[in-house]
């Protein structure tokens, strides 16, 4: 089996890539620069962490025009980092590019690091979304490309524990793109809550 894994340099996707490596399948990590404020720090973290865990070198795809056109707190400082964090269509766009790359690589599946949807914040983080996207991809590609979400059984607290067990360090998850994590964006707050034993994880 072979799989295209969506990697971002963040904790969730790093754990996904390491988990997939443990299954001894052929892996093609794909990093999407969608115009996010944190793109360069994410890219550096992504390459560093994957290299440390002997995951194949990620391929970087520039779709930054998407983030310039579709504004959110993730892509521009003119929007509120937390309150306007939703970027319409982001995960669908991610899956579409990953699936097209999977067809090119003759891969069987794409993997995305979505967590337990009981605490989802956005409509493209749910099991229903994944099922619908998988069907749409099959129609668009003319073949079935499985959308794998092995981490949907995990909370953010689970991710922190599993990452610690696997000695995954050096990830970058802050949406602000600052040298020091801002502590105010959704991603930072989720990690902070999970590390304190809260239930707000995705």
C-alpha positions in Angstrom: 0.0 0.0 0.0 1.1 3.6 -0.6 -0.3 6.8 0.8 0.1 10.6 0.3 0.2 12.2 3.8 -0.7 15.8 4.3 2.0 17.3 6.5 2.2 20.8 7.9 5.0 20.9 10.4 2.4 20.8 13.2 2.0 18.3 15.9 -1.0 16.4 14.4 0.5 15.9 11.0 3.9 15.0 12.4 2.3 12.2 14.5 0.3 11.0 11.4 3.5 10.7 9.3 5.4 8.9 12.0 2.4 6.5 12.6 2.2 5.8 8.8 5.9 5.1 8.7 5.3 2.5 11.5 2.9 0.7 9.2 5.7 0.1 6.7 3.8 1.5 3.7 5.2 3.7 1.0 4.7 7.3 2.0 4.7 10.5 0.0 4.5 13.4 2.4 3.0 16.5 0.8 3.3 20.1 2.3 0.9 22.7 0.9 1.9 26.3 1.1 -1.6 27.8 0.8 -0.5 31.4 1.7 -0.7 30.8 5.5 1.1 33.3 7.7 3.2 30.5 9.3 4.2 28.8 6.0 8.0 29.3 6.3 8.2 28.2 10.0 5.9 25.3 9.2 8.1 24.2 6.3 11.3 24.3 8.3 9.7 22.3 11.1 8.1 19.9 8.7 11.4 19.0 7.0 13.3 18.9 10.3 10.9 16.6 12.2 10.3 14.2 9.3 14.1 13.9 8.6 14.7 13.2 12.3 12.1 10.3 12.2 13.4 9.0 8.9 10.1 9.8 7.1 10.6 10.5 3.3 11.4 14.1 2.4 8.2 16.1 1.9 7.2 17.6 -1.4 6.2 21.3 -1.2 3.4 22.6 -3.4 2.8 26.3 -3.8 -0.9 27.2 -3.9 -0.4 30.5 -2.0 -2.7 32.3 -4.4 -5.6 30.5 -2.6 -4.7 32.2 0.6 -4.3 35.6 -1.0 -7.7 35.3 -2.6 -9.6 33.7 0.3 -8.9 35.7 3.4 -8.9 34.4 6.9 -6.9 34.9 10.1 -4.6 32.2 8.9 -3.6 34.1 5.8 -3.6 37.8 6.6 -3.0 40.0 9.5 -5.9 42.1 8.4 -8.3 39.4 9.8 -8.6 38.4 13.4 -6.3 35.4 14.1 -8.7 33.5 16.3 -12.2 34.8 15.5 -11.7 34.6 11.7 -9.6 31.5 11.6 -12.0 29.6 9.3 -10.6 29.4 5.8 -13.5 28.2 3.6 -12.7 25.0 1.7 -9.2 24.5 3.1 -9.4 20.8 3.9 -11.3 20.0 0.7 -8.6 21.8 -1.3 -6.0 19.9 0.7 -7.6 16.5 -0.1 -8.1 17.4 -3.8 -4.4 18.2 -4.3 -3.3 15.2 -2.3 -5.6 12.9 -4.2 -4.3 14.2 -7.6 -0.8 13.7 -6.3 -1.8 10.1 -5.3 -3.0 9.4 -8.8 0.3 10.7 -10.1 2.2 8.5 -7.7 -0.1 5.5 -8.2 -0.8 5.7 -4.4 -3.9 4.1 -2.9 -4.8 6.7 -0.3 -4.3 10.1 1.2 -3.9 10.7 4.9 -5.0 13.8 6.8 -4.5 14.4 10.5 -8.0 15.3 11.6 -8.8 14.5 15.2 -11.9 13.5 17.1 -14.8 15.4 15.4 -16.8 15.6 18.7 -14.9 18.9 19.3 -14.7 20.1 15.7 -14.8 23.8 15.2 -15.2 23.9 11.4 -17.5 21.9 9.0 -14.5 20.4 7.2 -13.2 18.5 10.3 -16.0 15.9 10.6 -16.4 12.3 9.6 -19.3 13.3 7.4 -17.1 15.7 5.5 -14.4 13.0 5.0 -17.0 10.5 3.7 -18.4 13.1 1.3 -15.0 14.2 0.1 -13.9 10.7 -0.5 -16.9 10.1 -2.7 -16.3 13.4 -4.6 -12.7 12.5 -5.1 -13.6 9.1 -6.6 -15.9 10.8 -9.1 -13.4 13.5 -10.0 -10.4 11.1 -10.3 -12.2 8.2 -11.9 -11.0 5.8 -9.3 -11.2 5.4 -5.5 -8.6 7.1 -3.4 -9.2 6.3 0.2 -9.2 9.2 2.7 -7.5 7.9 5.8 -8.1 9.6 9.1 -6.5 7.2 11.7 -6.3 10.0 14.3 -10.0 10.7 14.4 -10.1 8.4 17.5 -7.7 10.9 19.3 -8.2 14.0 21.2 -5.5 16.7 21.4 -4.5 15.4 24.8 -4.0 11.9 23.2 -1.8 13.5 20.5 0.4 15.2 23.1 0.8 11.9 24.9 1.5 9.8 21.7 3.9 12.4 20.4 5.8 12.4 23.7 6.0 8.6 23.5 7.5 8.8 20.0 9.8 11.7 21.0 8.3 14.0 18.4 9.7 17.5 19.1 10.4 20.6 17.2 7.0 20.9 15.5 5.4 24.3 14.8 1.6 24.7 15.2 1.0 28.4 15.8 -1.1 30.1 13.2 0.5 33.5 13.8 3.9 32.5 12.3 5.8 34.2 15.0 9.2 33.0 16.3 7.6 32.2 19.7 4.1 30.7 19.6 1.5 33.4 20.2 -0.5 31.5 22.8 -3.7 33.2 21.4 -4.6 31.4 18.2 -6.9 28.4 18.1 -4.0 25.9 17.6 -2.0 27.3 20.5 -5.0 27.4 22.8 -5.9 23.8 22.0 -2.4 22.6 22.9 -2.4 24.7 26.0 -5.8 23.3 27.1 -4.9 19.7 26.3 -1.6 20.0 28.2 -3.6 21.2 31.2 -5.9 18.3 31.0 -8.7 20.1 29.2 -11.0 18.5 26.7 -10.8 21.1 24.0 -8.8 19.1 21.4 -9.1 18.5 17.7 
